[in-house]
Amino acid sequence: MGNFGQDYLICTVASRRSTCSCRKSVQRRHVEAVIFDMLRNQLMQADDCAEFSTVFEEECANAEKQALDTDVTSHHELEKVRHKLDELVEAIASGL
């Protein structure tokens, strides 16, 4: 999630790359309230906190890998289009 205005959060993949359908913005205070409530009531045990930290780090790494994979795929598609355009320009130039 990333900033969307001063008081809202939005999926950064959806806003920057348009590859995510999650376009709803959420007020920062609502997200913070849920997180603080969870920390206060559920993650005060050391085992729970450690598990949360591990899962959170894994999810961040997965999201980063997915974004990188999308970028790589987009780059390959762009190179294919450039190659086709180069061939088209060459064919037109040869015919003239």
C-alpha positions in Angstrom: 0.0 0.0 0.0 1.1 3.5 -0.7 0.0 7.0 0.0 -2.9 8.4 -2.0 -3.4 12.0 -1.0 -2.7 12.9 2.6 -5.1 10.6 4.5 -5.7 7.6 2.2 -3.8 4.5 1.2 -4.1 2.6 -2.1 -2.5 -0.4 -3.7 0.7 0.8 -5.3 0.7 -1.9 -8.0 -2.8 -0.8 -9.1 -1.9 2.9 -9.1 1.5 2.6 -10.8 1.4 -0.4 -13.0 -2.4 -1.0 -13.6 -1.8 -4.7 -13.2 -3.9 -5.1 -10.0 -7.7 -4.7 -9.9 -7.7 -3.5 -6.3 -8.4 0.2 -6.9 -10.2 1.1 -3.8 -8.6 3.6 -1.5 -8.8 3.2 2.3 -8.5 5.9 4.9 -5.2 5.6 6.7 -6.8 5.9 10.1 -9.0 2.8 9.5 -5.9 0.7 8.5 -4.0 2.0 11.5 -6.9 1.2 13.9 -7.1 -2.4 12.7 -3.3 -2.9 13.0 -3.1 -1.3 16.4 -6.1 -3.3 17.6 -4.5 -6.5 16.3 -1.2 -5.7 17.9 -2.8 -4.8 21.2 -5.1 -7.8 21.4 -3.6 -10.6 19.4 0.1 -10.2 18.9 1.3 -9.5 22.4 2.6 -13.0 22.8 6.2 -13.5 21.5 5.3 -16.5 19.3 2.4 -14.7 17.7 4.6 -11.6 17.1 7.4 -13.7 15.5 4.9 -15.5 13.3 3.4 -12.2 12.2 6.8 -10.8 11.4 7.8 -13.9 9.4 4.6 -14.0 7.3 4.6 -10.2 6.8 8.2 -10.4 5.4 7.3 -13.3 3.2 4.3 -11.5 1.8 6.4 -8.4 1.1 9.0 -10.5 -0.7 6.3 -12.3 -2.8 4.7 -8.9 -3.7 8.1 -7.6 -4.8 8.9 -10.7 -6.8 5.5 -10.5 -8.5 6.0 -6.9 -9.4 9.5 -7.7 -10.7 8.1 -10.6 -12.8 5.5 -8.3 -14.3 8.2 -5.7 -15.2 10.3 -8.4 -16.8 7.4 -9.7 -18.8 6.5 -6.2 -19.9 10.1 -5.5 -21.0 10.1 -8.7 -23.1 6.8 -7.7 -24.7 8.2 -4.3 -25.5 11.3 -5.8 -27.1 9.1 -8.0 -29.3 7.1 -5.0 -30.4 10.3 -3.0 -31.1 11.7 -5.8 -33.2 8.5 -6.1 -35.2 8.5 -2.3 -35.8 12.2 -2.5 -36.9 11.3 -5.2 -39.4 8.3 -3.2 -40.7 10.4 -0.1 -41.2 13.1 -2.2 -43.0 10.5 -3.7 -45.2 9.0 -0.4 -46.1 12.4 1.1 -46.7 13.4 -1.8 -49.0 10.2 -1.4 -51.0 10.8 2.2 -51.6 
